[in-house]
Amino acid sequence: MNLKYHIYEHNIICPYCDGEYRDDDYEVAGENGEEVILECGHCHKKFTAHTSIVYCTYSSCNLNNEEHILEETHIKGFFTCKNCEYSEHIKPII
């Protein structure tokens, strides 16, 4: 049993049995922040779900035709760009 009050998932998860809720009929669709009442197809308990839209944005040197500025991380040979999410493992030339 899942005792968490809020479950932040991309899919709808039942808070009682952790079963995935299938939204085949698009009944969850609604205004952002709207509360809907659902019934789990696994344990048949009712629960509420709040609709929301979440965006994760990332900068991209490639999309802007800019050069990556690489810095070595604490892992030897592993570099990340200072300006975007790009990372690369560079093997030393021996």
C-alpha positions as a LaTeX table, in Angstrom:
\begin{tabular}{lrrr}
\hline
Residue & $x$ (\AA) & $y$ (\AA) & $z$ (\AA) \\
\hline
Met1 & 0.00 & 0.00 & 0.00 \\
Asn2 & 1.25 & 3.44 & $-0.86$ \\
Leu3 & 0.88 & 5.81 & 2.08 \\
Lys4 & 2.17 & 8.88 & 0.26 \\
Tyr5 & $-0.37$ & 11.69 & 0.19 \\
His6 & 0.81 & 13.13 & $-3.13$ \\
Ile7 & 2.17 & 11.07 & $-5.97$ \\
Tyr8 & 3.85 & 13.04 & $-8.74$ \\
Glu9 & 3.96 & 10.77 & $-11.79$ \\
His10 & 3.55 & 11.10 & $-15.53$ \\
Asn11 & 0.94 & 8.35 & $-15.33$ \\
Ile12 & $-2.00$ & 8.16 & $-12.97$ \\
Ile13 & $-1.09$ & 5.82 & $-10.08$ \\
Cys14 & $-3.62$ & 4.60 & $-7.50$ \\
Pro15 & $-2.59$ & 5.87 & $-4.03$ \\
Tyr16 & $-3.94$ & 2.66 & $-2.43$ \\
Cys17 & $-2.46$ & $-0.20$ & $-4.47$ \\
Asp18 & 0.06 & 1.54 & $-6.79$ \\
Gly19 & $-1.88$ & 0.22 & $-9.79$ \\
Glu20 & $-1.64$ & 2.28 & $-12.98$ \\
Tyr21 & $-4.92$ & 3.91 & $-13.96$ \\
Arg22 & $-5.75$ & 3.59 & $-17.65$ \\
Asp23 & $-7.33$ & 6.73 & $-19.07$ \\
Asp24 & $-8.64$ & 5.16 & $-22.27$ \\
Asp25 & $-11.73$ & 7.37 & $-22.38$ \\
Tyr26 & $-9.86$ & 10.63 & $-21.75$ \\
Glu27 & $-12.09$ & 11.31 & $-18.73$ \\
Val28 & $-9.25$ & 12.97 & $-16.84$ \\
Ala29 & $-8.88$ & 15.74 & $-19.42$ \\
Gly30 & $-9.89$ & 19.10 & $-18.05$ \\
Glu31 & $-8.69$ & 22.50 & $-17.03$ \\
Asn32 & $-5.26$ & 22.76 & $-15.43$ \\
Gly33 & $-5.68$ & 22.23 & $-11.68$ \\
Glu34 & $-9.12$ & 20.63 & $-11.99$ \\
Glu35 & $-9.87$ & 17.82 & $-9.51$ \\
Val36 & $-11.37$ & 14.61 & $-10.89$ \\
Ile37 & $-12.61$ & 11.52 & $-9.05$ \\
Leu38 & $-11.37$ & 8.20 & $-10.39$ \\
Glu39 & $-11.91$ & 4.56 & $-9.46$ \\
Cys40 & $-8.99$ & 2.15 & $-9.58$ \\
Gly41 & $-9.48$ & $-0.79$ & $-11.93$ \\
His42 & $-7.30$ & $-2.97$ & $-9.68$ \\
Cys43 & $-8.52$ & $-2.42$ & $-6.09$ \\
His44 & $-11.76$ & $-0.55$ & $-7.00$ \\
Lys45 & $-11.14$ & 2.24 & $-4.47$ \\
Lys46 & $-11.97$ & 5.81 & $-5.41$ \\
Phe47 & $-9.38$ & 8.59 & $-5.30$ \\
Thr48 & $-8.93$ & 12.12 & $-6.56$ \\
Ala49 & $-6.47$ & 13.37 & $-9.14$ \\
His50 & $-5.53$ & 16.94 & $-9.99$ \\
Thr51 & $-4.66$ & 17.69 & $-13.58$ \\
Ser52 & $-1.59$ & 19.78 & $-14.25$ \\
Ile53 & 0.85 & 20.58 & $-17.00$ \\
Val54 & 4.54 & 20.42 & $-16.16$ \\
Tyr55 & 7.29 & 21.69 & $-18.43$ \\
Cys56 & 10.97 & 20.87 & $-18.04$ \\
Thr57 & 13.04 & 23.22 & $-20.14$ \\
Tyr58 & 16.69 & 22.88 & $-21.08$ \\
Ser59 & 19.07 & 25.20 & $-22.87$ \\
Ser60 & 20.72 & 23.85 & $-25.99$ \\
Cys61 & 23.92 & 25.08 & $-27.60$ \\
Asn62 & 23.20 & 22.95 & $-30.69$ \\
Leu63 & 19.80 & 24.56 & $-31.32$ \\
Asn64 & 21.37 & 28.01 & $-31.16$ \\
Asn65 & 24.45 & 27.22 & $-33.28$ \\
Glu66 & 26.76 & 27.85 & $-30.32$ \\
Glu67 & 29.89 & 25.98 & $-29.29$ \\
His68 & 29.83 & 23.91 & $-26.09$ \\
Ile69 & 32.05 & 25.19 & $-23.28$ \\
Leu70 & 33.13 & 21.94 & $-21.64$ \\
Glu71 & 34.29 & 21.60 & $-18.03$ \\
Glu72 & 35.57 & 18.40 & $-16.50$ \\
Thr73 & 33.42 & 17.09 & $-13.68$ \\
His74 & 34.57 & 15.29 & $-10.54$ \\
Ile75 & 34.62 & 12.12 & $-12.67$ \\
Lys76 & 37.87 & 11.95 & $-14.64$ \\
Gly77 & 37.29 & 12.19 & $-18.39$ \\
Phe78 & 33.63 & 13.21 & $-18.04$ \\
Phe79 & 32.78 & 16.71 & $-19.24$ \\
Thr80 & 29.62 & 18.83 & $-19.14$ \\
Cys81 & 28.81 & 22.05 & $-20.95$ \\
Lys82 & 28.62 & 25.23 & $-18.85$ \\
Asn83 & 25.73 & 26.55 & $-20.94$ \\
Cys84 & 23.50 & 23.54 & $-21.60$ \\
Glu85 & 22.72 & 19.95 & $-20.65$ \\
Tyr86 & 25.28 & 18.40 & $-23.02$ \\
Ser87 & 27.77 & 15.94 & $-21.53$ \\
Glu88 & 30.54 & 13.85 & $-23.02$ \\
His89 & 33.07 & 11.24 & $-21.94$ \\
Ile90 & 36.45 & 11.95 & $-23.52$ \\
Lys91 & 39.03 & 9.19 & $-23.37$ \\
Pro92 & 42.60 & 10.42 & $-22.98$ \\
Ile93 & 44.93 & 9.84 & $-25.92$ \\
Ile94 & 47.74 & 7.54 & $-24.89$ \\
\hline
\end{tabular}
